[in-house]
Amino acid sequence: MKIALLGYGRMGKEIEKIALQRGHEIVIKTNSDASFDINLADVAIDFSIPTSAYRNISNCINNNVPVISGTTGWLEKYDEAVQLCTEKKGAFIYASNFSLGVNIFFELNNQLAKLMNNLSDYNITMEEIHHTKKIDAPSGTAITLADGIIKNSSKSDWKLDGETSETSIPIIAKRIPDVPGTHTVNYSSEVDSIEITHTAHSRKGFALGAVVAAEWIRNKEGVFTMKDVLNIG
């Protein structure tokens, strides 16, 4: 499979290693908005920056190249990407986190939120820790976790570094050198606490998930998620 890497930073380079190990070929790797022929690729993997993501995604869809995007911070245009993909009969996956383990963690989070929904004695808090070069806060993964709780509970929104309230989920974001990503959801009462945590040990898990998604989406049409790739949920 011929892959275009749209974004060739640390994640792009890790994806390249995994892709080559799995027998694929990298035909495009770029960090800039310079022109390139996306049609050289069978599939594109976008780990760029928020200001470039939608342009990369729409370029792929307009040229009938399936695209996987793990860039966060651009989701105000997500609905436009979905509409374009539908109109052009393209193939598109966005995920805030492609780690296979994290996507299992998302499902655990949803189920726990359902179980805890009627237990009013518990206050919920979230914490995410990432490396100091991460641009956005909270992380896209933390937002996905918060959205999962909101869909399965009486919570209505989240607040960055906010106070615990009946309707909001407070998210604490920390930036520490060389931390790939740690996410914790905590339910605490006077008598006990229930906590689930996902800790990434390296970027390899994110890269592997992105390549697996790229392998899966070839010759498909539609807008998908990692639930479809992993057949969960």
FENSUL-V593004 format. One record per helix or strand of 2 or more residues. SS is the DSSP state (2 for helix, 1 for strand). FROM is the first residue (numbers start at 1). TO is the last residue. Records with the same first field share a line. If there is no record, write none. Layout:
# FENSUL-V593004
SS->FROM-TO  FROM-TO
This chain:
# FENSUL-V593004
1->2-6  25-30  43-46  66-69  91-94  123-130  157-160  168-175  182-188  193-199  222-224
2->10-21  38-40  50-62  75-88  100-116  140-151  204-217  226-230
